[in-house]
């Protein structure tokens, strides 16, 4: 009841969106602007896939996995869904180094993407990559999620030397689930075949994929509100206190804090 049919995709499969967006006379996306968003092949407006039906989101995920496995496929994402919805203008809010509003940009998605591109990381903007990067996951209980943790370690990896160590400092108290739980038990998960247009949606595969990619290239240690045995059973090191973090940092010549 919360969805409305928008159109069919290239494979003739239906795309449904939140019906408030489809029924609206005018849609103006307001998004947080990050330099990485400009270089990623996704819908900058944030409309698709977050506001789409589960079937469309699953197909979108499968397409992204296929593209990532094809090293020669660097075709940019075409924001077909936003165009069909009639979204031709958006507003983007960038943050300052202190976390406050820095700039408000309005224009077409293409113009906003071009504006964000120069904000990307350059060698003169940041110190050299460090051998140890501590990523602190700020925010209240609502922000302490495995999904946000994956974003934090992915961001930390961009400022880390090859083979370096990442410390994720968080207050996560929810045990892993879905494919994150499969990581814990070192087993695969059964793929549930959809029985209709709206299969159950599980965001854990994207999170698990990010953790797996980072852990394959770097050493990962995690502080959380979970027991040490839970973190270690996932294959990661565990830090229980700031004292342990201090002792760890003494073995590195340099350290970055994110």
KENUSE-737096 format. One record per residue: residue number from 0; residue in one letter; x, y, z of N, C-alpha, C in turn. Coordinates in nm, 3 decimals. Last residue first. Layout:
N
NULUM   pos   code     neast    nnorth       nup    caeast   canorth      caup     ceast    cnorth       cup
NULUM   NUM      A         X         Y         Z         X         Y         Z         X         Y         Z
...
This chain:
258
NULUM   pos   code     neast    nnorth       nup    caeast   canorth      caup     ceast    cnorth       cup
NULUM   257      X     3.976     0.955     1.275     3.868     0.995     1.187     3.738     0.992     1.266
NULUM   256      X     4.317     0.992     1.316     4.189     0.977     1.388     4.079     1.034     1.300
NULUM   255      X     4.624     0.821     1.251     4.521     0.916     1.210     4.393     0.886     1.286
NULUM   254      X     4.966     0.789     1.337     4.827     0.751     1.363     4.735     0.860     1.312
NULUM   253      X     5.295     0.642     1.329     5.200     0.748     1.300     5.058     0.697     1.316
NULUM   252      X     5.434     0.424     1.427     5.505     0.551     1.414     5.411     0.668     1.389
NULUM   251      X     5.304     0.201     1.674     5.299     0.260     1.540     5.372     0.394     1.540
NULUM   250      X     5.287     0.115     1.929     5.367     0.031     1.840     5.368     0.083     1.697
NULUM   249      X     5.112     0.275     2.062     5.255     0.296     2.089     5.344     0.216     1.995
NULUM   248      X     4.860     0.181     2.008     4.909     0.293     1.928     5.059     0.317     1.949
NULUM   247      X     4.827    -0.018     2.206     4.837    -0.054     2.066     4.902     0.058     1.985
NULUM   246      X     4.807     0.136     2.437     4.921     0.044     2.423     4.939     0.003     2.276
NULUM   245      X     4.566     0.268     2.379     4.689     0.345     2.399     4.812     0.256     2.381
NULUM   244      X     4.387     0.055     2.370     4.409     0.134     2.249     4.539     0.213     2.261
NULUM   243      X     4.394    -0.026     2.634     4.441    -0.119     2.531     4.470    -0.044     2.401
NULUM   242      X     4.280     0.202     2.747     4.416     0.164     2.783     4.475     0.068     2.681
NULUM   241      X     4.025     0.201     2.653     4.115     0.302     2.599     4.260     0.272     2.635
NULUM   240      X     3.922    -0.146     2.603     3.937    -0.022     2.680     4.028     0.076     2.607
NULUM   239      X     3.903    -0.368     2.438     3.804    -0.353     2.545     3.810    -0.217     2.615
NULUM   238      X     3.912    -0.471     2.106     3.971    -0.381     2.205     3.865    -0.351     2.310
NULUM   237      X     3.966    -0.754     1.901     3.877    -0.679     1.989     3.958    -0.594     2.085
NULUM   236      X     3.997    -0.858     1.556     4.049    -0.836     1.688     3.955    -0.748     1.769
NULUM   235      X     3.778    -1.081     1.373     3.842    -0.952     1.395     3.896    -0.944     1.537
NULUM   234      X     3.622    -1.302     1.331     3.753    -1.300     1.267     3.827    -1.170     1.285
NULUM   233      X     3.397    -1.336     1.470     3.380    -1.285     1.334     3.512    -1.278     1.259
NULUM   232      X     3.491    -1.400     1.717     3.434    -1.510     1.638     3.404    -1.468     1.495
NULUM   231      X     3.562    -1.149     1.812     3.669    -1.240     1.771     3.616    -1.357     1.690
NULUM   230      X     3.308    -1.046     1.876     3.392    -0.981     1.774     3.498    -1.078     1.723
NULUM   229      X     3.226    -1.228     2.074     3.143    -1.207     1.955     3.228    -1.148     1.843
NULUM   228      X     3.416    -1.212     2.277     3.408    -1.337     2.201     3.325    -1.321     2.074
NULUM   227      X     3.370    -0.964     2.392     3.491    -0.983     2.312     3.482    -1.107     2.225
NULUM   226      X     3.029    -0.856     2.363     3.136    -0.932     2.426     3.254    -0.952     2.333
NULUM   225      X     2.951    -0.517     2.266     2.931    -0.661     2.263     3.046    -0.731     2.334
NULUM   224      X     3.008    -0.261     2.235     2.943    -0.296     2.362     2.908    -0.444     2.366
NULUM   223      X     3.339    -0.238     2.088     3.193    -0.232     2.085     3.140    -0.261     2.225
NULUM   222      X     3.614    -0.204     1.879     3.564    -0.182     2.014     3.413    -0.166     2.004
NULUM   221      X     3.809    -0.399     1.659     3.680    -0.337     1.687     3.658    -0.324     1.837
NULUM   220      X     4.050    -0.404     1.397     4.020    -0.423     1.539     3.895    -0.343     1.573
NULUM   219      X     4.193    -0.537     1.112     4.077    -0.466     1.165     4.053    -0.505     1.310
NULUM   218      X     4.440    -0.500     0.866     4.406    -0.556     0.997     4.295    -0.472     1.059
NULUM   217      X     4.349    -0.516     0.516     4.402    -0.450     0.635     4.368    -0.529     0.761
NULUM   216      X     4.241    -0.668     0.313     4.354    -0.582     0.281     4.421    -0.522     0.404
NULUM   215      X     4.030    -0.807     0.414     4.121    -0.879     0.326     4.248    -0.800     0.298
NULUM   214      X     3.882    -0.619     0.550     3.960    -0.714     0.629     4.058    -0.793     0.543
NULUM   213      X     3.756    -0.489     0.333     3.852    -0.417     0.417     3.942    -0.514     0.492
NULUM   212      X     3.591    -0.696     0.232     3.689    -0.630     0.146     3.797    -0.560     0.228
NULUM   211      X     3.430    -0.762     0.454     3.518    -0.862     0.394     3.627    -0.800     0.309
NULUM   210      X     3.293    -0.522     0.494     3.382    -0.573     0.599     3.480    -0.673     0.540
NULUM   209      X     3.148    -0.514     0.251     3.242    -0.407     0.286     3.341    -0.454     0.392
NULUM   208      X     2.993    -0.745     0.272     3.088    -0.733     0.161     3.192    -0.625     0.191
NULUM   207      X     2.833    -0.685     0.492     2.929    -0.795     0.502     3.035    -0.787     0.393
NULUM   206      X     2.680    -0.478     0.379     2.766    -0.452     0.495     2.873    -0.559     0.507
NULUM   205      X     2.547    -0.615     0.177     2.631    -0.501     0.142     2.729    -0.471     0.255
NULUM   204      X     2.405    -0.812     0.331     2.508    -0.851     0.233     2.601    -0.737     0.194
NULUM   203      X     2.218    -0.665     0.502     2.343    -0.719     0.556     2.444    -0.763     0.450
NULUM   202      X     1.972    -0.581     0.425     2.085    -0.495     0.389     2.219    -0.554     0.430
NULUM   201      X     1.711    -0.748     0.288     1.814    -0.762     0.390     1.935    -0.681     0.346
NULUM   200      X     1.368    -0.784     0.223     1.491    -0.708     0.198     1.585    -0.722     0.316
NULUM   199      X     1.165    -1.033     0.080     1.217    -0.972     0.201     1.350    -0.904     0.170
NULUM   198      X     1.014    -0.942    -0.239     1.083    -1.033    -0.146     1.132    -0.958    -0.023
NULUM   197      X     0.780    -0.860    -0.422     0.832    -0.791    -0.303     0.896    -0.890    -0.206
NULUM   196      X     0.677    -1.010    -0.624     0.749    -0.889    -0.661     0.817    -0.822    -0.543
NULUM   195      X     0.744    -1.342    -0.497     0.658    -1.244    -0.561     0.742    -1.121    -0.594
NULUM   194      X     0.933    -1.501    -0.393     0.811    -1.568    -0.437     0.716    -1.472    -0.505
NULUM   193      X     1.286    -1.504    -0.432     1.162    -1.429    -0.413     1.043    -1.503    -0.470
NULUM   192      X     1.489    -1.733    -0.263     1.434    -1.695    -0.391     1.303    -1.620    -0.370
NULUM   191      X     1.747    -1.678    -0.053     1.603    -1.694    -0.054     1.549    -1.644    -0.187
NULUM   190      X     2.042    -1.848    -0.025     1.976    -1.741    -0.099     1.827    -1.769    -0.105
NULUM   189      X     2.198    -1.919     0.280     2.112    -1.965     0.172     2.045    -1.846     0.106
NULUM   188      X     2.531    -1.818     0.344     2.389    -1.812     0.373     2.311    -1.860     0.252
NULUM   187      X     2.835    -1.980     0.457     2.755    -1.903     0.363     2.609    -1.902     0.406
NULUM   186      X     3.037    -1.930     0.751     2.960    -2.013     0.660     2.884    -1.923     0.565
NULUM   185      X     3.153    -1.818     0.980     3.238    -1.859     0.867     3.165    -1.958     0.776
NULUM   184      X     3.011    -1.704     1.177     3.021    -1.850     1.183     3.101    -1.907     1.066
NULUM   183      X     3.041    -1.436     1.106     3.075    -1.478     1.241     3.097    -1.628     1.249
NULUM   182      X     2.937    -1.432     0.852     3.080    -1.405     0.870     3.126    -1.458     1.005
NULUM   181      X     2.671    -1.471     0.915     2.742    -1.578     0.844     2.892    -1.558     0.853
NULUM   180      X     2.613    -1.225     1.022     2.614    -1.340     1.112     2.686    -1.457     1.048
NULUM   179      X     2.619    -1.083     0.788     2.716    -1.049     0.891     2.726    -1.162     0.993
NULUM   178      X     2.400    -1.191     0.662     2.532    -1.232     0.613     2.643    -1.187     0.706
NULUM   177      X     2.201    -1.179     0.953     2.209    -1.202     0.810     2.347    -1.250     0.768
NULUM   176      X     2.372    -0.992     1.213     2.264    -1.075     1.162     2.283    -1.093     1.012
NULUM   175      X     2.559    -0.921     1.516     2.544    -0.925     1.371     2.431    -1.019     1.331
NULUM   174      X     2.402    -0.766     1.806     2.482    -0.873     1.743     2.463    -0.872     1.592
NULUM   173      X     2.421    -0.436     1.909     2.337    -0.532     1.840     2.425    -0.640     1.775
NULUM   172      X     2.578    -0.241     2.010     2.534    -0.343     2.105     2.442    -0.446     2.043
NULUM   171      X     2.840    -0.022     1.941     2.743    -0.115     1.885     2.709    -0.223     1.988
NULUM   170      X     2.999     0.193     1.985     2.919     0.146     2.099     2.811     0.051     2.050
NULUM   169      X     3.341     0.199     1.855     3.196     0.215     1.847     3.132     0.173     1.979
NULUM   168      X     3.610     0.230     1.662     3.569     0.256     1.801     3.420     0.289     1.799
NULUM   167      X     3.809     0.036     1.474     3.673     0.089     1.474     3.629     0.104     1.619
NULUM   166      X     4.123     0.072     1.354     4.051     0.049     1.478     3.914     0.115     1.466
NULUM   165      X     4.324    -0.073     1.108     4.208     0.013     1.135     4.148    -0.028     1.269
NULUM   164      X     4.655    -0.083     0.987     4.558    -0.129     1.087     4.448    -0.026     1.105
NULUM   163      X     4.794    -0.156     0.655     4.785    -0.090     0.785     4.673    -0.146     0.871
NULUM   162      X     4.830    -0.242     0.397     4.856    -0.337     0.504     4.846    -0.278     0.643
NULUM   161      X     4.908     0.083     0.286     4.882    -0.057     0.250     4.920    -0.151     0.364
NULUM   160      X     4.782     0.338     0.509     4.888     0.280     0.430     4.854     0.135     0.395
NULUM   159      X     4.471     0.512     0.487     4.555     0.410     0.550     4.663     0.362     0.454
NULUM   158      X     4.260     0.652     0.401     4.369     0.730     0.461     4.472     0.638     0.527
NULUM   157      X     4.072     0.478     0.317     4.122     0.572     0.216     4.238     0.655     0.270
NULUM   156      X     3.988     0.342     0.540     4.081     0.273     0.450     4.140     0.367     0.346
NULUM   155      X     3.797     0.509     0.655     3.930     0.499     0.716     4.031     0.437     0.622
NULUM   154      X     3.576     0.456     0.493     3.635     0.589     0.491     3.777     0.585     0.547
NULUM   153      X     3.532     0.191     0.570     3.561     0.220     0.430     3.626     0.358     0.416
NULUM   152      X     3.471     0.223     0.836     3.597     0.156     0.803     3.633     0.177     0.656
NULUM   151      X     3.225     0.366     0.806     3.338     0.423     0.881     3.469     0.357     0.843
NULUM   150      X     3.056     0.194     0.668     3.092     0.323     0.608     3.216     0.382     0.675
NULUM   149      X     3.038    -0.008     0.860     3.098    -0.038     0.730     3.139     0.090     0.659
NULUM   148      X     2.902     0.131     1.061     3.039     0.083     1.087     3.111     0.052     0.956
NULUM   147      X     2.654     0.163     0.945     2.738     0.282     0.964     2.883     0.244     0.993
NULUM   146      X     2.584    -0.113     0.960     2.586    -0.043     0.832     2.673     0.083     0.840
NULUM   145      X     2.583    -0.167     1.227     2.686    -0.231     1.146     2.696    -0.165     1.009
NULUM   144      X     2.529     0.130     1.429     2.483     0.016     1.351     2.599    -0.043     1.271
NULUM   143      X     2.462     0.373     1.602     2.556     0.264     1.627     2.508     0.136     1.561
NULUM   142      X     2.264     0.557     1.574     2.374     0.562     1.477     2.472     0.445     1.491
NULUM   141      X     2.098     0.511     1.789     2.042     0.496     1.655     2.151     0.491     1.549
NULUM   140      X     2.251     0.584     2.008     2.228     0.441     1.982     2.176     0.417     1.841
NULUM   139      X     2.429     0.872     1.874     2.359     0.797     1.977     2.336     0.653     1.933
NULUM   138      X     2.767     0.953     1.755     2.622     0.948     1.751     2.563     0.860     1.860
NULUM   137      X     3.058     0.814     1.582     2.988     0.907     1.672     2.838     0.884     1.667
NULUM   136      X     3.299     0.597     1.567     3.160     0.604     1.519     3.079     0.687     1.618
NULUM   135      X     3.623     0.661     1.474     3.529     0.669     1.586     3.389     0.688     1.531
NULUM   134      X     3.887     0.498     1.356     3.759     0.550     1.308     3.660     0.545     1.423
NULUM   133      X     4.224     0.536     1.342     4.116     0.508     1.437     3.990     0.577     1.385
NULUM   132      X     4.483     0.393     1.164     4.374     0.489     1.158     4.264     0.445     1.253
NULUM   131      X     4.821     0.349     1.113     4.711     0.320     1.203     4.607     0.430     1.190
NULUM   130      X     4.983     0.448     0.921     4.984     0.303     0.937     4.876     0.256     1.034
NULUM   129      X     4.846     0.709     0.707     4.903     0.658     0.832     4.900     0.506     0.835
NULUM   128      X     4.926     0.924     0.434     4.852     0.810     0.488     4.924     0.752     0.609
NULUM   127      X     5.006     1.268     0.514     5.031     1.141     0.447     4.948     1.029     0.511
NULUM   126      X     4.730     1.502     0.568     4.863     1.446     0.597     4.883     1.317     0.520
NULUM   125      X     4.550     1.671     0.302     4.555     1.587     0.420     4.699     1.543     0.445
NULUM   124      X     4.575     1.831     0.075     4.466     1.859     0.169     4.479     1.783     0.300
NULUM   123      X     4.761     1.754    -0.108     4.794     1.869    -0.024     4.690     1.896     0.084
NULUM   122      X     4.651     1.538    -0.250     4.765     1.515    -0.161     4.794     1.632    -0.067
NULUM   121      X     4.290     1.558    -0.223     4.414     1.583    -0.296     4.531     1.567    -0.200
NULUM   120      X     3.958     1.443    -0.234     4.085     1.443    -0.162     4.201     1.468    -0.258
NULUM   119      X     3.709     1.664    -0.381     3.771     1.536    -0.351     3.909     1.551    -0.289
NULUM   118      X     3.594     1.888    -0.468     3.608     1.876    -0.323     3.676     1.747    -0.283
NULUM   117      X     3.556     1.873    -0.740     3.679     1.937    -0.693     3.701     1.927    -0.544
NULUM   116      X     3.293     1.737    -0.732     3.414     1.669    -0.776     3.543     1.739    -0.730
NULUM   115      X     3.076     1.897    -0.674     3.134     1.818    -0.566     3.270     1.760    -0.604
NULUM   114      X     3.012     2.007    -0.921     3.051     2.096    -0.812     3.120     2.020    -0.700
NULUM   113      X     2.936     1.782    -1.064     3.055     1.855    -1.107     3.105     1.947    -0.996
NULUM   112      X     2.701     1.721    -0.919     2.811     1.625    -0.923     2.941     1.694    -0.964
NULUM   111      X     2.545     1.944    -0.978     2.587     1.921    -0.839     2.705     1.824    -0.835
NULUM   110      X     2.502     1.904    -1.251     2.574     2.023    -1.206     2.625     2.006    -1.064
NULUM   109      X     2.355     1.664    -1.246     2.484     1.668    -1.316     2.567     1.788    -1.270
NULUM   108      X     2.122     1.740    -1.105     2.214     1.640    -1.048     2.351     1.642    -1.114
NULUM   107      X     2.088     2.101    -1.119     2.061     1.969    -1.173     2.157     1.868    -1.109
NULUM   106      X     2.083     2.274    -0.800     2.095     2.267    -0.945     2.057     2.129    -0.995
NULUM   105      X     2.243     2.410    -0.514     2.120     2.369    -0.582     2.142     2.370    -0.733
NULUM   104      X     2.423     2.380    -0.219     2.431     2.383    -0.364     2.298     2.335    -0.421
NULUM   103      X     2.560     2.524     0.058     2.433     2.471     0.006     2.433     2.490    -0.145
NULUM   102      X     2.829     2.460     0.278     2.781     2.516     0.153     2.651     2.448     0.114
NULUM   101      X     2.855     2.387     0.552     2.959     2.463     0.485     2.905     2.534     0.361
NULUM   100      X     2.722     2.319     0.865     2.691     2.345     0.725     2.799     2.433     0.663
NULUM    99      X     2.964     2.137     1.070     2.854     2.229     1.048     2.831     2.249     0.898
NULUM    98      X     3.189     1.984     1.115     3.061     1.917     1.111     2.941     2.007     1.094
NULUM    97      X     3.431     2.097     1.094     3.376     2.089     1.230     3.239     2.025     1.233
NULUM    96      X     3.476     2.106     0.825     3.560     2.014     0.903     3.510     1.999     1.046
NULUM    95      X     3.137     2.127     0.693     3.272     2.179     0.718     3.350     2.077     0.800
NULUM    94      X     2.935     1.963     0.443     2.973     1.989     0.582     3.114     2.045     0.591
NULUM    93      X     2.683     2.051     0.201     2.814     1.998     0.238     2.850     2.041     0.380
NULUM    92      X     2.384     1.970     0.060     2.442     2.042     0.173     2.574     1.976     0.210
NULUM    91      X     2.202     2.014    -0.235     2.308     1.938    -0.168     2.370     2.025    -0.059
NULUM    90      X     1.903     1.970    -0.411     1.981     2.055    -0.322     2.078     1.968    -0.244
NULUM    89      X     1.794     1.937    -0.754     1.821     1.885    -0.620     1.900     1.988    -0.541
NULUM    88      X     1.593     1.883    -1.044     1.668     1.974    -0.957     1.685     1.909    -0.822
NULUM    87      X     1.449     1.690    -1.163     1.549     1.757    -1.247     1.632     1.856    -1.166
NULUM    86      X     1.252     1.429    -1.139     1.345     1.504    -1.053     1.455     1.563    -1.141
NULUM    85      X     1.068     1.264    -1.259     1.060     1.407    -1.288     1.148     1.492    -1.199
NULUM    84      X     1.077     0.996    -1.258     0.998     1.059    -1.152     0.981     1.208    -1.178
NULUM    83      X     1.255     0.952    -1.462     1.116     0.911    -1.482     1.024     0.976    -1.378
NULUM    82      X     1.485     1.045    -1.332     1.436     1.114    -1.452     1.290     1.081    -1.477
NULUM    81      X     1.513     0.859    -1.131     1.490     0.999    -1.095     1.435     1.077    -1.214
NULUM    80      X     1.561     0.631    -1.292     1.445     0.638    -1.204     1.412     0.782    -1.166
NULUM    79      X     1.803     0.684    -1.428     1.679     0.666    -1.503     1.557     0.686    -1.414
NULUM    78      X     2.079     0.792    -1.402     1.970     0.809    -1.306     1.833     0.801    -1.372
NULUM    77      X     2.322     0.567    -1.490     2.227     0.661    -1.548     2.107     0.673    -1.456
NULUM    76      X     2.657     0.535    -1.391     2.518     0.503    -1.362     2.428     0.610    -1.423
NULUM    75      X     2.917     0.485    -1.637     2.852     0.560    -1.530     2.707     0.518    -1.513
NULUM    74      X     3.119     0.198    -1.684     3.013     0.284    -1.737     2.944     0.356    -1.622
NULUM    73      X     3.326     0.030    -1.652     3.332     0.154    -1.577     3.226     0.252    -1.626
NULUM    72      X     3.430    -0.279    -1.675     3.301    -0.210    -1.680     3.307    -0.087    -1.591
NULUM    71      X     3.653    -0.420    -1.640     3.650    -0.334    -1.756     3.522    -0.253    -1.765
NULUM    70      X     3.613    -0.583    -1.422     3.709    -0.473    -1.407     3.702    -0.375    -1.523
NULUM    69      X     3.345    -0.710    -1.292     3.392    -0.683    -1.428     3.483    -0.561    -1.424
NULUM    68      X     3.266    -0.705    -1.035     3.343    -0.822    -1.077     3.399    -0.806    -1.218
NULUM    67      X     3.116    -0.477    -1.029     3.240    -0.479    -0.951     3.328    -0.597    -0.989
NULUM    66      X     2.898    -0.556    -1.186     2.988    -0.451    -1.235     3.121    -0.453    -1.161
NULUM    65      X     2.780    -0.746    -1.017     2.831    -0.787    -1.149     2.928    -0.685    -1.204
NULUM    64      X     2.707    -0.581    -0.805     2.804    -0.689    -0.782     2.864    -0.734    -0.914
NULUM    63      X     2.519    -0.421    -0.935     2.641    -0.360    -0.882     2.748    -0.465    -0.856
NULUM    62      X     2.323    -0.610    -0.997     2.389    -0.540    -1.105     2.520    -0.477    -1.057
NULUM    61      X     2.240    -0.681    -0.740     2.300    -0.782    -0.826     2.376    -0.718    -0.941
NULUM    60      X     2.128    -0.436    -0.654     2.245    -0.492    -0.586     2.315    -0.593    -0.675
NULUM    59      X     1.911    -0.416    -0.829     2.015    -0.314    -0.833     2.142    -0.365    -0.766
NULUM    58      X     1.760    -0.633    -0.743     1.814    -0.634    -0.879     1.927    -0.532    -0.893
NULUM    57      X     1.698    -0.540    -0.485     1.776    -0.662    -0.502     1.837    -0.670    -0.641
NULUM    56      X     1.545    -0.315    -0.547     1.670    -0.299    -0.472     1.759    -0.422    -0.487
NULUM    55      X     1.325    -0.428    -0.674     1.412    -0.338    -0.750     1.546    -0.321    -0.680
NULUM    54      X     1.218    -0.570    -0.454     1.262    -0.640    -0.574     1.356    -0.557    -0.658
NULUM    53      X     1.152    -0.368    -0.269     1.260    -0.462    -0.238     1.310    -0.537    -0.361
NULUM    52      X     1.103    -0.041    -0.421     1.057    -0.168    -0.364     1.173    -0.265    -0.350
NULUM    51      X     1.280     0.264    -0.332     1.219     0.168    -0.425     1.176     0.042    -0.351
NULUM    50      X     1.427     0.446    -0.195     1.282     0.459    -0.186     1.208     0.363    -0.279
NULUM    49      X     1.702     0.369    -0.246     1.646     0.372    -0.110     1.494     0.378    -0.101
NULUM    48      X     1.838     0.346    -0.504     1.728     0.256    -0.470     1.662     0.275    -0.334
NULUM    47      X     1.684     0.656    -0.578     1.693     0.514    -0.612     1.831     0.460    -0.577
NULUM    46      X     1.719     0.906    -0.453     1.585     0.850    -0.471     1.590     0.699    -0.493
NULUM    45      X     1.959     1.036    -0.438     1.921     0.951    -0.326     1.785     0.887    -0.340
NULUM    44      X     2.075     1.187    -0.633     1.958     1.243    -0.566     1.915     1.161    -0.445
NULUM    43      X     2.273     1.035    -0.749     2.314     1.138    -0.653     2.195     1.195    -0.577
NULUM    42      X     2.283     0.706    -0.805     2.191     0.818    -0.818     2.221     0.920    -0.709
NULUM    41      X     2.625     0.611    -0.878     2.492     0.589    -0.823     2.410     0.716    -0.837
NULUM    40      X     2.923     0.561    -0.900     2.821     0.547    -1.004     2.687     0.512    -0.940
NULUM    39      X     3.119     0.808    -0.733     3.052     0.679    -0.735     2.942     0.677    -0.842
NULUM    38      X     3.213     1.061    -0.719     3.292     0.967    -0.798     3.227     0.830    -0.808
NULUM    37      X     3.040     1.195    -0.555     3.057     1.246    -0.692     3.130     1.146    -0.780
NULUM    36      X     3.066     1.072    -0.310     2.942     1.053    -0.386     2.959     1.095    -0.531
NULUM    35      X     3.304     1.164    -0.207     3.302     1.028    -0.262     3.177     1.005    -0.346
NULUM    34      X     3.236     1.419    -0.104     3.317     1.407    -0.225     3.311     1.270    -0.289
NULUM    33      X     2.893     1.454    -0.014     3.026     1.405     0.021     3.107     1.388    -0.106
NULUM    32      X     2.610     1.621     0.096     2.707     1.607    -0.011     2.842     1.564     0.040
NULUM    31      X     2.294     1.512     0.184     2.425     1.549     0.237     2.528     1.521     0.129
NULUM    30      X     2.007     1.641     0.004     2.100     1.535     0.044     2.225     1.594     0.106
NULUM    29      X     1.690     1.671    -0.092     1.790     1.746    -0.015     1.883     1.642     0.047
NULUM    28      X     1.486     1.663    -0.382     1.574     1.590    -0.290     1.673     1.686    -0.222
NULUM    27      X     1.180     1.761    -0.448     1.311     1.827    -0.437     1.397     1.750    -0.336
NULUM    26      X     0.909     1.711    -0.649     1.001     1.643    -0.558     1.135     1.714    -0.562
NULUM    25      X     0.571     1.790    -0.699     0.710     1.835    -0.715     0.795     1.767    -0.609
NULUM    24      X     0.337     1.654    -0.660     0.346     1.741    -0.778     0.490     1.783    -0.806
NULUM    23      X     0.346     1.309    -0.561     0.377     1.451    -0.536     0.382     1.529    -0.667
NULUM    22      X     0.317     1.042    -0.618     0.197     1.125    -0.620     0.226     1.274    -0.606
NULUM    21      X     0.577     0.946    -0.586     0.514     0.936    -0.718     0.393     1.029    -0.728
NULUM    20      X     0.622     0.997    -0.314     0.707     1.058    -0.415     0.639     1.059    -0.552
NULUM    19      X     0.427     0.842    -0.195     0.428     0.986    -0.167     0.513     1.060    -0.269
NULUM    18      X     0.487     0.580    -0.266     0.378     0.646    -0.337     0.371     0.796    -0.308
NULUM    17      X     0.810     0.473    -0.338     0.722     0.523    -0.233     0.614     0.610    -0.296
NULUM    16      X     0.800     0.284    -0.647     0.859     0.381    -0.555     0.758     0.413    -0.445
NULUM    15      X     0.878     0.004    -0.849     0.783     0.072    -0.762     0.860     0.168    -0.673
NULUM    14      X     0.933    -0.123    -1.159     0.994    -0.041    -1.055     0.882     0.029    -0.979
NULUM    13      X     0.917    -0.448    -1.312     0.852    -0.326    -1.263     0.935    -0.255    -1.156
NULUM    12      X     1.128    -0.549    -1.584     1.079    -0.571    -1.448     1.022    -0.440    -1.393
NULUM    11      X     1.249    -0.517    -1.825     1.102    -0.526    -1.825     1.046    -0.562    -1.689
NULUM    10      X     1.512    -0.456    -1.805     1.478    -0.597    -1.813     1.329    -0.624    -1.810
NULUM     9      X     1.511    -0.184    -1.769     1.560    -0.237    -1.897     1.527    -0.384    -1.916
NULUM     8      X     1.196    -0.140    -1.588     1.338    -0.118    -1.611     1.380    -0.182    -1.743
NULUM     7      X     0.887     0.037    -1.603     0.961    -0.089    -1.614     1.106    -0.057    -1.642
NULUM     6      X     0.753     0.259    -1.349     0.785     0.221    -1.487     0.851     0.084    -1.484
NULUM     5      X     0.599     0.289    -1.105     0.658     0.401    -1.177     0.679     0.369    -1.325
NULUM     4      X     0.346     0.201    -0.875     0.420     0.165    -0.995     0.471     0.290    -1.066
NULUM     3      X     0.389     0.272    -0.531     0.314     0.295    -0.654     0.405     0.263    -0.773
NULUM     2      X     0.349     0.174    -0.185     0.423     0.185    -0.310     0.329     0.218    -0.426
NULUM     1      X     0.209     0.116     0.040     0.294     0.235     0.047     0.371     0.259    -0.083
NULUM     0      X     0.081    -0.122     0.000     0.000     0.000     0.000     0.084     0.127     0.000
